[in-house]
Amino acid sequence: MQKLIIGSLTALALAVNVANAETRSIKMGTVAGPETEVMEVAARIAKEEYDLDVEIIEFTDYVTPNAALADGSLDANAYQHEPYLQSMVDDRGYDLAIAGYTFVYPIGAYSEKYDSIDDLPDGAQIALPNDPSNEGRALILMHNEGLITLNDPEFLESTPIDIAENPRDFRFREIEAAQLPRVLPDVDMAFINNTFAQPAGLSLDDALIKEGPESPYVNLIAVRGGDEEREEIRQLVDAYQRDEVIEKAEELFKGAAVPGWIE
């Protein structure tokens, strides 16, 4: 009987140790491309300093990572800015929260046909990202350049129907963000997030219109509501907000990634 009890206690201790080990890993969602490479540096730091295993799961769109986070398939994701997160929360009722900030990845307007926005012809076809807030982000840039007039240039979710004046009769195509580099040859100008522009060989220096480092669209690490202070999440955020991560982003984005946690 004593051996049986000892054996049972040993088995229980092993089970507890396994459970504890399991809690030292988290699943992180990213969009495939250079942002994943940046996250890999943070994952290495998290392992070295906190013995935290970060499993990175890559996605190719902007919708699925939040759905996966909301249903528990992920512990966190890092790919979106706050206006987009808020739009998903409002539209889908997700209980998501901000755990920390990553980088500003400025959006730019690119063209393979023209060297300046002044060269755009009347009736030019312009491709916009079709996701909430990024479409408005592009239209606000056009408004600020005097190309169009929006009903409310402060409305972050503006779409073409919110254009009050379009004196040059621009035509708009709403395209999934990841597909914008592919359609660039077929349109006169396309607004492309740096997440997808850089892997396509596009430099923000060549953009006809671009955001500056003062952009309010700081990307973030999102978690389910209530997990903001979870130990593993805080450790990951700390591992991310390091000079080594900044250096990797600088290498990959050539200056077009601005740390969003440094004032």
C-alpha positions as CSV (number, residue, x, y, z in Angstrom):
1,M,0.0,0.0,0.0
2,Q,2.8,2.4,0.9
3,K,4.5,1.7,-2.5
4,L,1.2,2.4,-4.2
5,I,0.8,5.7,-2.4
6,I,4.3,6.8,-3.2
7,G,3.8,5.8,-6.8
8,S,0.6,7.8,-7.0
9,L,2.3,10.8,-5.5
10,T,5.1,10.6,-7.9
11,A,2.7,10.3,-10.8
12,L,0.8,13.3,-9.5
13,A,4.0,15.4,-9.2
14,L,5.0,14.5,-12.7
15,A,1.5,15.5,-14.0
16,V,1.8,18.9,-12.2
17,N,5.3,19.4,-13.6
18,V,3.9,18.7,-17.1
19,A,1.0,21.1,-16.6
20,N,3.4,23.8,-15.4
21,A,5.6,23.2,-18.4
22,E,2.6,23.6,-20.7
23,T,1.8,27.0,-19.1
24,R,5.2,28.2,-20.1
25,S,4.4,28.3,-23.8
26,I,2.1,30.6,-25.8
27,K,0.9,30.7,-29.3
28,M,1.5,33.9,-31.2
29,G,-0.2,34.8,-34.5
30,T,1.6,37.0,-37.1
31,V,1.1,37.8,-40.7
32,A,3.6,35.9,-42.9
33,G,6.5,38.0,-44.0
34,P,9.0,40.3,-42.3
35,E,6.9,40.9,-39.2
36,T,7.2,37.2,-38.5
37,E,11.0,37.5,-38.7
38,V,10.9,40.3,-36.2
39,M,8.7,38.3,-33.9
40,E,11.2,35.4,-34.1
41,V,13.8,37.6,-32.5
42,A,11.4,38.4,-29.6
43,A,10.7,34.7,-29.3
44,R,14.4,33.9,-29.0
45,I,14.8,36.5,-26.2
46,A,11.7,35.2,-24.4
47,K,13.2,31.7,-24.4
48,E,16.6,32.8,-23.3
49,E,15.5,35.1,-20.5
50,Y,12.2,33.6,-19.4
51,D,12.3,30.0,-20.6
52,L,9.1,30.9,-22.5
53,D,8.4,28.9,-25.6
54,V,6.7,31.1,-28.2
55,E,5.1,29.2,-31.0
56,I,4.6,31.5,-34.0
57,I,1.6,30.7,-36.3
58,E,1.6,32.6,-39.6
59,F,-1.5,33.9,-41.4
60,T,-1.9,35.4,-44.8
61,D,-4.9,37.7,-44.1
62,Y,-6.1,40.3,-41.6
63,V,-9.3,38.6,-40.4
64,T,-8.4,35.1,-39.3
65,P,-5.8,36.0,-36.6
66,N,-8.4,37.8,-34.5
67,A,-10.9,35.0,-35.0
68,A,-8.3,32.5,-33.9
69,L,-7.4,34.7,-30.8
70,A,-11.1,35.1,-29.9
71,D,-11.8,31.3,-30.0
72,G,-8.7,30.4,-28.0
73,S,-6.6,29.0,-30.8
74,L,-4.0,31.7,-30.1
75,D,-2.8,33.4,-26.9
76,A,-1.9,36.6,-28.7
77,N,-1.4,38.1,-32.1
78,A,0.7,41.0,-33.5
79,Y,-0.2,42.4,-36.8
80,Q,-2.8,45.2,-36.4
81,H,-3.2,48.8,-35.2
82,E,-5.8,50.0,-32.7
83,P,-8.4,51.4,-35.1
84,Y,-8.5,48.0,-36.9
85,L,-8.7,46.1,-33.6
86,Q,-11.5,48.3,-32.4
87,S,-13.4,47.9,-35.7
88,M,-13.2,44.1,-35.3
89,V,-14.4,44.3,-31.7
90,D,-17.3,46.5,-32.7
91,D,-18.3,44.4,-35.7
92,R,-17.8,40.9,-34.3
93,G,-18.2,41.4,-30.5
94,Y,-14.7,40.0,-29.7
95,D,-13.4,40.5,-26.2
96,L,-9.9,41.6,-27.1
97,A,-7.4,43.9,-25.4
98,I,-4.1,45.6,-26.0
99,A,-1.1,44.0,-24.1
100,G,1.6,46.2,-25.7
101,Y,2.8,48.1,-28.7
102,T,5.1,47.1,-31.6
103,F,5.9,49.3,-34.6
104,V,4.3,51.9,-36.9
105,Y,4.4,50.4,-40.4
106,P,3.6,53.4,-42.6
107,I,1.2,52.9,-45.5
108,G,2.2,54.2,-48.9
109,A,0.7,54.8,-52.4
110,Y,2.7,53.1,-55.2
111,S,2.6,53.3,-58.9
112,E,4.4,51.4,-61.7
113,K,3.1,53.9,-64.3
114,Y,3.7,57.4,-62.7
115,D,6.4,59.1,-60.8
116,S,4.3,61.7,-59.1
117,I,0.7,62.1,-58.0
118,D,0.6,65.2,-60.3
119,D,1.0,62.8,-63.2
120,L,-2.1,60.8,-62.3
121,P,-4.7,61.2,-65.1
122,D,-8.3,62.1,-64.5
123,G,-10.2,58.9,-64.0
124,A,-7.2,57.1,-62.7
125,Q,-7.9,53.7,-61.1
126,I,-6.8,53.5,-57.5
127,A,-6.6,50.3,-55.4
128,L,-7.4,50.5,-51.7
129,P,-7.1,47.9,-48.9
130,N,-10.6,46.7,-48.3
131,D,-10.3,46.1,-44.5
132,P,-11.9,48.4,-42.0
133,S,-9.7,51.4,-41.0
134,N,-6.9,50.8,-43.5
135,E,-9.2,51.8,-46.3
136,G,-10.1,55.0,-44.4
137,R,-6.4,55.4,-43.7
138,A,-5.7,55.6,-47.4
139,L,-8.5,57.9,-48.2
140,I,-7.5,60.3,-45.4
141,L,-4.0,60.5,-47.0
142,M,-5.7,61.3,-50.3
143,H,-7.8,64.0,-48.6
144,N,-4.7,65.5,-46.9
145,E,-3.0,65.6,-50.4
146,G,-6.0,67.5,-51.8
147,L,-6.9,64.7,-54.2
148,I,-10.3,64.2,-52.8
149,T,-12.5,65.7,-50.1
150,L,-14.0,63.5,-47.4
151,N,-17.2,64.2,-45.6
152,D,-15.3,63.7,-42.4
153,P,-11.5,63.4,-42.6
154,E,-11.4,62.3,-39.0
155,F,-13.6,59.3,-39.6
156,L,-11.1,56.4,-39.7
157,E,-13.4,53.9,-41.4
158,S,-14.2,56.1,-44.4
159,T,-15.0,54.3,-47.7
160,P,-15.5,55.7,-51.2
161,I,-19.1,56.4,-50.4
162,D,-17.8,59.0,-47.8
163,I,-16.1,61.0,-50.5
164,A,-17.8,64.5,-50.8
165,E,-15.8,65.7,-53.8
166,N,-13.8,63.8,-56.4
167,P,-12.9,66.5,-58.9
168,R,-10.6,64.2,-60.9
169,D,-13.1,61.4,-61.1
170,F,-10.8,58.8,-59.6
171,R,-12.1,55.2,-59.7
172,F,-11.6,53.0,-56.7
173,R,-11.0,49.3,-56.4
174,E,-11.3,47.7,-53.0
175,I,-8.9,44.8,-52.7
176,E,-7.8,42.5,-49.9
177,A,-4.6,44.0,-48.5
178,A,-2.4,41.0,-49.2
179,Q,-3.3,41.1,-52.9
180,L,-2.5,44.7,-53.5
181,P,1.1,44.2,-54.7
182,R,-0.2,41.7,-57.3
183,V,-2.8,44.1,-58.8
184,L,-0.3,47.1,-58.8
185,P,0.6,46.6,-62.5
186,D,-3.1,46.7,-63.4
187,V,-4.0,50.0,-61.7
188,D,-2.7,53.5,-61.7
189,M,-1.9,53.6,-58.0
190,A,-2.3,51.3,-55.0
191,F,-2.1,51.9,-51.3
192,I,-0.1,49.1,-49.8
193,N,0.7,48.4,-46.2
194,N,4.4,48.1,-45.5
195,T,3.8,44.6,-44.3
196,F,3.1,43.6,-47.9
197,A,5.0,46.3,-49.7
198,Q,8.5,45.3,-48.4
199,P,8.3,41.6,-49.4
200,A,7.1,42.7,-52.9
201,G,10.3,44.8,-53.3
202,L,8.6,48.1,-52.8
203,S,10.4,50.8,-50.8
204,L,8.6,53.5,-48.9
205,D,11.0,55.9,-50.4
206,D,9.4,55.3,-53.8
207,A,5.8,55.9,-52.6
208,L,4.0,58.8,-54.2
209,I,2.1,59.4,-50.9
210,K,3.2,58.1,-47.5
211,E,2.6,58.4,-43.9
212,G,5.3,59.9,-41.6
213,P,6.5,58.6,-38.3
214,E,3.8,60.7,-36.6
215,S,1.2,58.2,-37.8
216,P,-1.3,57.2,-35.1
217,Y,-1.5,53.7,-36.5
218,V,0.8,52.0,-34.1
219,N,0.7,48.2,-34.3
220,L,0.1,46.2,-31.2
221,I,0.1,42.9,-29.4
222,A,-3.5,41.8,-28.9
223,V,-4.8,39.3,-26.3
224,R,-8.1,38.2,-25.0
225,G,-9.6,40.5,-22.4
226,G,-8.2,39.8,-19.0
227,D,-4.9,38.3,-20.3
228,E,-3.1,41.7,-20.4
229,E,-1.3,41.0,-17.1
230,R,-0.8,37.3,-17.6
231,E,2.8,36.6,-16.8
232,E,3.7,34.9,-20.1
233,I,2.2,37.8,-22.0
234,R,4.1,40.4,-20.0
235,Q,7.3,38.5,-20.6
236,L,6.6,38.4,-24.3
237,V,5.9,42.1,-24.5
238,D,9.1,42.8,-22.6
239,A,11.1,40.5,-24.9
240,Y,9.6,42.3,-27.9
241,Q,10.4,45.8,-26.8
242,R,14.2,45.4,-27.0
243,D,17.0,47.0,-29.0
244,E,17.6,43.7,-30.8
245,V,14.1,43.7,-32.1
246,I,14.4,47.3,-33.3
247,E,17.7,46.4,-35.1
248,K,16.0,43.5,-36.9
249,A,13.1,45.7,-37.9
250,E,15.5,48.3,-39.2
251,E,17.3,45.6,-41.2
252,L,14.1,44.3,-42.8
253,F,12.1,47.5,-43.3
254,K,15.0,49.9,-44.1
255,G,13.8,52.6,-41.7
256,A,10.2,52.1,-42.4
257,A,9.3,50.6,-39.0
258,V,9.1,53.1,-36.2
259,P,9.1,51.7,-32.6
260,G,5.7,52.5,-31.2
261,W,6.6,52.0,-27.5
262,I,9.2,54.8,-27.4
263,E,8.0,58.3,-26.8
